[in-house]
Amino acid sequence: MDWCDESGSRACVGIVGPVQTWYWTHNSRWELWAMTALALFALSQSGRAIAQSECEGAPAAWIFCTGFEEGDFSVWDDYDGNPLETNRVVPDPGPHGRAGNNVAQLVSVSGVVGSDLVKVLPGGHQRLYARWYIKFEPGFSFSTQGHVGGGLHAGARSHLGRSNFRPAGNDWFSGWFETNSVGRPFVYTYYRGMYMDCTDPNGSCWGDHFPCMIDQGQGYCTKPEHRPAAPPAPLTVGNWHCVELMMDGGQPSTSQTNASGQMNLWVDGNEIGPWTNLWFRTSSNVNLSILWLNVFFHGSHGPAGVRYDDVVVSTQRIGCATEASPPRPPHNVTVQ
């Protein structure tokens, strides 16, 4: 079966497989669609890999999208160049079981405590949604203290990954999806109004947890609205999970009283938030502009890493795909 360009070059792409040669001279969109599906079936039966990408024809609200089908990390913006030792693009059917699919694998190797992927997003945004699929490889330990997951950052890149200090409100804020020692998800958040573990804002101040599951209000989780009604279900090793994070800086405020920042988290489509009236910023110049996927351990960890796929950042809710996007019919071709 050949697909031939109608532009005049008559360049054809031949497909060899168990499907006999068909000759079509019609230009019907439906017939092209049928032949596209037939061609995909032929390729799958002959063992040739097909990877579909939801980034093709993505909605206008999506400001970044990758399924790692580029085969490398060229669309990312890491200073370290994503060394092969810790950052790899590897074949994996991914969350949708696609043949020929690629995913990102981040690992921690001997002498290196972590790895990451950084994307500087176009423009600055008050509200963004970030969604990705994540799989903790067999052997991964949730109990090893660290920061594994990803999230969104507002403010200068030089503040990315900073800890121990409470932001002033005119410099930065951030929120990272993570898991606790038994795999339950939460958002680890640095922002102007942080209070849970902040004995000294300038040197002994650690991120707030949303939802806060550290205690029942005795010392850390003192605001009932930040404690969960029921603990979220733990993530599991060896399975793909869909994670979506929303952050909204709210209107700049000089105090907690008028704070309007918001945050929400969905895991496998289950809503864990929202959390509202958060004091994220004091200046309108502090906007969300960086996506960060990261693997970092405070202690030693085995070779098991973390895999990511189908990463999207959007100005609107994204959601979890229930199945692979169907193939799009080719344009300006005649099937002969």
C-alpha positions, 0 to 999 in steps of 0.5 A, a space after each residue: 500500500 502506498 501513500 502518495 503526495 498530491 503536491 505533484 512530487 508523487 513521492 510515495 511511502 510504501 507499507 509492506 505487511 500482511 495486508 494486500 495492496 489496495 488501489 484507491 483513487 477516491 479522496 474521501 476523508 472517511 476512506 482515508 481514515 479507514 486506510 490509515 487505520 488499516 495501515 496502522 494494523 498492518 504495521 502492528 502485525 508486521 512488528 513495526 513500532 508505532 508511537 502516538 503522541 497527544 502533543 500532535 494537534 494539542 489544544 491552544 491552552 497547552 504551553 508545553 507538551 512532550 511524550 519524549 518521542 524526540 528521543 532526547 532531552 533537547 526540548 528541556 533547559 537543564 544547565 547540566 545537559 542531562 547527563 546519560 549517567 542519570 537522565 535517559 530516554 528509554 523504550 517503555 510502553 508507558 501508561 497507555 501500552 503503546 508499542 514503540 513508546 519512549 519515556 524518561 528515566 531519572 536515576 540516582 547513581 553512586 556519588 550522585 544524589 539526584 537528577 532532574 529535568 527543567 523546563 523554562 516555560 514561555 511567559 509568566 502565569 498566575 495559574 498553571 496546571 502541570 500533568 505527567 505520568 509517573 512510575 516508581 521502578 521495582 525496588 524503589 523505596 518510599 521510605 528513603 528520605 528525599 524529594 521525588 516527583 515534580 512541580 511548578 516554580 514561580 520567580 527567578 530560576 536561581 531560587 529553584 530548589 532552594 530550601 531552609 528559607 521562607 520566601 519574602 513574597 516578592 521573590 519566589 514560591 513553588 509547589 512539588 508533588 511528593 510522597 511520604 514514607 508510605 507512598 501517600 501523595 502531598 504537595 511540598 510547598 515554599 511560599 510567603 505564608 508557610 508556617 508548619 515547620 518554620 522556627 526561623 524564616 531565615 535558616 530553619 524553615 521547611 516547606 508546608 505539606 498539603 495535605 498535612 499528614 505529619 500529625 493531627 494538629 499538635 505541632 505541624 498541621 495546626 490548621 484543620 483546613 490543611 489536614 485531609 478528611 481521609 489520607 489519600 491512597 498511597 501510590 504503588 511501585 511498578 505501576 503508572 500513576 497520573 499526577 496533575 498539579 494546579 497552582 494559582 498565585 492569587 492576587 498580590 497581598 501584603 498579609 495573609 488576611 487578603 491572600 487568595 492563592 490556590 492549589 490543587 492536586 489530582 492523582 489518577 483522577 482523584 482530587 486531593 485538594 483544593 487548598 485556598 486563601 494561600 499567601 503565595 506572593 506580595 508582587 505581581 512580578 512573581 509568576 509561574 514560569 518553570 516546570 521541574 521534574 526531579 529525583 533527589 535523595 538525602 540518603 543512599 538509595 538503590 538503583 531503582 529510578 523513576 519514569 515519566 511520560 506524557 508531560 503537559 503544562 497548560 493554562 487549563 485543566 488537563 486531566 488523565 487520558 483514558 486511552 491513546 489518542 486515535 491516529 489523525 487522517 493524512 492530509 493531501 495524500 491519495 491512497 493507491 
